């Protein structure tokens, strides 16, 4: 699995330029509005409870899946809301189909976060809002550094896939090149039939 820079120690965190930070914050405002009425998780137990009642999904590294979960994500945080998990699978499957390469996979570099974990990442220098869709289990990050360095075409196809799904009203995405990820948040209406 290619390394990602997201969960490395604070010393390895590059400083996000002001212009990039402003763009990230503006783009995050959209999804924070979407999920304003969904309370953030404040403990690992809340995440476990969501799993137990079936409103969240544990992300696993299974050979047939078109994505892998970074081993750097602590196990309690390898979780997404069921809508976000379904979106992750849809993105990865469409990306793989467009590439016509069943060997490539996307790497999830971050998923669920408690409020405290989110603040700790911000304190380490990662870009983000204290009030994050990650803390509602509605967002995940895909590592893009390896793709940018080794397969720019695959990265371009990923961006095209995300643009298409965003135009369909399924998600919000934010490229964060300084830390080497694309942040993706599921839209509240994802999976609902539209007339």
N, C-alpha and C positions, 0 to 999 in steps of 0.2 A: 504494500500500500504506500503510495507516495506520502512523504511527510507534509504536514501543513503547519503553518505558523500560528494558528489561532490559539492553541492551548499551551504554547511554550511559555517559559518564565518571563516575567516582566522585562528583564534586561533585553530580550529579543524583540520587544514590541516596537515597531517603527512609529515615529510620530506622524500622525495623520495631518496633512497640510490643512490650513484653515478653509480653503475653498472646497476641498473634498468634504471636510466636516460639515460645512454649511449645506452642501448638496445632500449629504446623508440625512441630516436633521430635517430638512424640508421634505425629503421623500418618506421619512419615518412618520411624519405628521399624518399622512394619509391613513396608514394602517392603525395608528393609535386612535384615530377617530373611529375607525371600523370597530375596534375592540374595546372602546372606552367603558362599556357596561359589563365587561367580563373581568372579574377580579383577578389580580395576579396571584401566582402561587408563592407562598412564603416559606414553605418547608418541603423537604424531600418526602415527608409523609403525605402531604397533599398530592404530590405527583403519584405516589404509590396508590393513594385512594382513587385517583382518576383512572389508573390502570385497572384497579379491582372492579370498578363499576362499568368499565368498557367505554369510557369517553376519551380514553387515551390509548396510544398504541406504542408498544416497545419496539424500537428499531433494532433489527438483528442483522448480522452478517451471514446471509444465506447465499450460496452460490448462484441461485437462479435470479436473484434480485439485480436490477440494473444500477444499484448503488451499494456502497459500503459505508460503514460508520467508523469514523476515526477511533482508534483504540485510546486516543488521548482524552476522549470524552468520558468522564466518570460514569459508571454504569447507571446510577440513579437518574442521570440527565439524558440518557439515550431514549428519550420519549417525546412524542408529539401528540397533539390532539388528533383524533381519528381523521378529521378533514385534512389537516396539514400532512398527515402521513399518506393519505390517498393522493394528495397533490404531489408530494415528493415522488411517489411511484409513477404518476402520470408524466411528470417532467422527465424523469430518467428514462422511461420507456420511449417517449417521443424522441428524445435526444438520440438514444441508441438506434432507433429505427431510421432516423434521418441520416445518421452516419453509416448505417448498414454495417455495423461492427458490434457483434455480440460479446466481444472480449473487453471492450472499454466499459468503465463504470464511473459514476460520479462518487465523490467522497464527501459525506456529511461531516463537517468539521465542528458544528455546534447545533444543539437542538434546545431542549427544555433548560430553563434556568429559574432558580428562585430569585426573589428580589435581592437577597444578599449576594448571591453569586453574580448577578448582573452588576451590582455596584462594585464588587471586587474586580471584575474585568475592566470596568471604567477606570477604577483607581489605578490599575496596571497600565492604562494608556490606550486601551482598545476604544474605538469609536462606538458610541451607543448612547441611547437615552435611558435614564434611570427607570422610566416607565416604558417598558419594552414589550413587544408582542412575543418575544421569547419567553417572558415570564407568564404568558397566558397559554403557552404550548402551541402557539399559532405560527411560529416562525422557525426557520432553520437556515443554516449557512452551508454553502457548498464551497469547498476549496477550489480555487482556480489557478493558483500559482503553478502547479505541475502542468496543467493544460496550457497555460500561457507560455511556459518554457519549452514544452515538449510536443504539443499538438495544437497550434493556434487555430487550425481548422475546427477542431472539436470544440474549442472555446467559442468560436464564431457561431457554430451551430447551436450551442447552448444559449447564447444571447438571442439568436433568432427564435428558438423555442420559447424562451421567456417572453419575448416581445409578442409573439402570437397569443400565448396564454393570458398575458396582461390585457391585450386588445379584446379578448373574449371575456374579460371581467373576472378572471379566476384568481389573480394574484397581484401583488406588488413586489417588485424586486429592486435591489440597490447594489450596484457594483461598488465594492470597497477594495480598490486595487492595492492600497498601501498595506493592508493586512492580508491580502490575497484571498478574499472570499467574495461570493455574491450572496447577499441576504435575501431571503424569499419569505413572504408572508401570505398565507391563504386568505382569500376574500370570504367574508361571512356567508355569502350566498353560494359558495363552492359546493357542487354536488346537488344543488336543488334544481329541479326542472324549471326551465324558463319557457314562457309561452310567447 
